[in-house]
Amino acid sequence: MAGIDGKVVAITGASSGIGEATARLLAERGASVALGARRLDRLDVIAGRLRDRGLAAITCRTDVTRSADLERLVTRTVTEFGRIDVLVNNAGISRISPMSALDTDGWSAMIDANLRGVLNGIAAAMPAFRRQGRGHFVTTVSTAGLKITPTMAVYGGVKNAVRTILEGLRQESTDGVIRTTSVSPGYVRTELAESIHDLELRERIRQNMADFAIPPEAVARTIAFAIEQPDDVEISDIVVRPTRQD
Ligand SMILES: NC(=O)c1ccc[n+]([C@@H]2O[C@H](COP(=O)([O-])OP(=O)(O)OC[C@H]3O[C@@H](n4cnc5c(N)ncnc54)[C@H](OP(=O)(O)O)[C@@H]3O)[C@@H](O)[C@H]2O)c1
């Protein structure tokens, strides 16, 4: 099965930014999409607009830190559309700060959403993928794990843990049933800076986003590129960043 048309894709963090852009692009290209995030009101508006255009979209309130929520997202997707071809584990936060700030709550929050959230997604969709004999995990990682910068030590570390897990899963899945893709974006113009508590740092990241970030649609196109490959082609690891990012 190649292409996007007819595929069933569940996306976490679909209420804004990269997840929203991905849901819209994939639906426009013929996928049936299931949108997950905590802000159900925003999901319903996005999905409603897609349905108004005759496209297939459902919503499911999902907090990725809760394994039961991911199980519900997968179950609802399969119940509504008959199967699940792709899970885009995209939800994430960026409570970045210098290590010296000892923001242990922020560290835990990033571990819970950005790492445990991905594991919860893998655990929820893996049985369906195995049952179906096919499935694809796409995960939004980050260039913060490729070029380590001050204030992003824990964020980048958590993203690299996810990259490692996806590569391990890839190596355990060479029977051809499961594909894995890590997409590492650089600066993307989204709401991500809102999760930064340090006001000065938040403003600096917002300024970088305003100055040179790429639109979330650029990452959506990258995700679509990985999904549309034939089943025997796996785009394992891909970086998409602003041309002007150092
Ligand atoms: N923007 C960048 O420069 C950039 C660069 C590299 C990687 N990334 C990664 O890209 C992914 C998407 O971020 P974005 O840039 O599109 O930012 P965004 O606009 O803030 O979107 C983040 C999404 O994640 C969801 N989310 C956060 N915590 C959640 C939770 N516990 N359960 C479920 N959903 C949750 C949010 O929805 P709710 O609040 O409604 O739950 C929202 O839909 C993240 O993993 C981020 O780390 C972003």
The ligand as an SDF file (V2000), in Angstrom:
LIG
                    3D

 48 52  0  0  0  0  0  0  0  0999 V2000
    8.1030   24.2400   16.9850 N   0  0  0  0  0  0  0  0  0  0  0  0
    9.3590   23.8130   16.9330 C   0  0  0  0  0  0  0  0  0  0  0  0
   10.2880   24.6320   16.6930 O   0  0  0  0  0  0  0  0  0  0  0  0
    9.6830   22.3530   17.1090 C   0  0  0  0  0  0  0  0  0  0  0  0
   10.9700   21.9240   16.7540 C   0  0  0  0  0  0  0  0  0  0  0  0
   11.3030   20.5930   16.9400 C   0  0  0  0  0  0  0  0  0  0  0  0
   10.3750   19.6990   17.4300 C   0  0  0  0  0  0  0  0  0  0  0  0
    9.1240   20.1350   17.7740 N   0  0  0  0  0  0  0  0  0  0  0  0
    8.1810   19.1530   18.3210 C   0  0  0  0  0  0  0  0  0  0  0  0
    7.0210   19.1520   17.5300 O   0  0  0  0  0  0  0  0  0  0  0  0
    5.9390   18.6390   18.2980 C   0  0  0  0  0  0  0  0  0  0  0  0
    4.7080   19.5390   18.0890 C   0  0  0  0  0  0  0  0  0  0  0  0
    4.9600   20.8060   18.6290 O   0  0  0  0  0  0  0  0  0  0  0  0
    4.5540   22.1750   17.9110 P   0  0  0  0  0  0  0  0  0  0  0  0
    5.8120   22.8740   17.5750 O   0  0  0  0  0  0  0  0  0  0  0  0
    3.5590   21.9320   16.8480 O   0  0  0  0  0  0  0  0  0  0  0  0
    3.9380   22.9800   19.1530 O   0  0  0  0  0  0  0  0  0  0  0  0
    2.4440   23.3370   19.5770 P   0  0  0  0  0  0  0  0  0  0  0  0
    1.8160   24.2060   18.5510 O   0  0  0  0  0  0  0  0  0  0  0  0
    2.5710   23.8490   20.9660 O   0  0  0  0  0  0  0  0  0  0  0  0
    1.7300   21.9330   19.5730 O   0  0  0  0  0  0  0  0  0  0  0  0
    1.9200   21.0060   20.6030 C   0  0  0  0  0  0  0  0  0  0  0  0
    0.7700   20.0330   20.5750 C   0  0  0  0  0  0  0  0  0  0  0  0
    1.0080   19.0350   21.5710 O   0  0  0  0  0  0  0  0  0  0  0  0
   -0.1630   18.8930   22.3250 C   0  0  0  0  0  0  0  0  0  0  0  0
    0.1550   18.4260   23.6670 N   0  0  0  0  0  0  0  0  0  0  0  0
    1.0050   18.9340   24.5890 C   0  0  0  0  0  0  0  0  0  0  0  0
    0.9900   18.1920   25.7000 N   0  0  0  0  0  0  0  0  0  0  0  0
    0.0970   17.1900   25.4890 C   0  0  0  0  0  0  0  0  0  0  0  0
   -0.3730   16.1170   26.2540 C   0  0  0  0  0  0  0  0  0  0  0  0
    0.0400   15.8880   27.5100 N   0  0  0  0  0  0  0  0  0  0  0  0
   -1.2930   15.2800   25.7060 N   0  0  0  0  0  0  0  0  0  0  0  0
   -1.7300   15.4870   24.4680 C   0  0  0  0  0  0  0  0  0  0  0  0
   -1.3450   16.4930   23.6800 N   0  0  0  0  0  0  0  0  0  0  0  0
   -0.4300   17.3330   24.2010 C   0  0  0  0  0  0  0  0  0  0  0  0
   -0.8420   20.2520   22.3110 C   0  0  0  0  0  0  0  0  0  0  0  0
   -2.2540   20.0930   22.4560 O   0  0  0  0  0  0  0  0  0  0  0  0
   -3.1070   20.3230   23.7880 P   0  0  0  0  0  0  0  0  0  0  0  0
   -2.4500   21.4480   24.5540 O   0  0  0  0  0  0  0  0  0  0  0  0
   -4.4550   20.6620   23.2490 O   0  0  0  0  0  0  0  0  0  0  0  0
   -3.0570   19.0110   24.4980 O   0  0  0  0  0  0  0  0  0  0  0  0
   -0.5610   20.6840   20.8780 C   0  0  0  0  0  0  0  0  0  0  0  0
   -1.5190   20.1700   20.0100 O   0  0  0  0  0  0  0  0  0  0  0  0
    6.4260   18.5860   19.7450 C   0  0  0  0  0  0  0  0  0  0  0  0
    6.7530   17.2510   20.0570 O   0  0  0  0  0  0  0  0  0  0  0  0
    7.6810   19.4390   19.7170 C   0  0  0  0  0  0  0  0  0  0  0  0
    8.5940   19.0580   20.7110 O   0  0  0  0  0  0  0  0  0  0  0  0
    8.7560   21.4430   17.5980 C   0  0  0  0  0  0  0  0  0  0  0  0
  1  2  1  0
  2  3  2  0
  2  4  1  0
  4  5  1  0
  4 48  2  0
  5  6  2  0
  6  7  1  0
  7  8  2  0
  8  9  1  0
  8 48  1  0
  9 10  1  0
  9 46  1  0
 10 11  1  0
 11 12  1  0
 11 44  1  0
 12 13  1  0
 13 14  1  0
 14 15  2  0
 14 16  1  0
 14 17  1  0
 17 18  1  0
 18 19  2  0
 18 20  1  0
 18 21  1  0
 21 22  1  0
 22 23  1  0
 23 24  1  0
 23 42  1  0
 24 25  1  0
 25 26  1  0
 25 36  1  0
 26 27  1  0
 26 35  1  0
 27 28  2  0
 28 29  1  0
 29 30  1  0
 29 35  2  0
 30 31  1  0
 30 32  2  0
 32 33  1  0
 33 34  2  0
 34 35  1  0
 36 37  1  0
 36 42  1  0
 37 38  1  0
 38 39  2  0
 38 40  1  0
 38 41  1  0
 42 43  1  0
 44 45  1  0
 44 46  1  0
 46 47  1  0
M  CHG  2   8   1  16  -1
M  END
$$$$
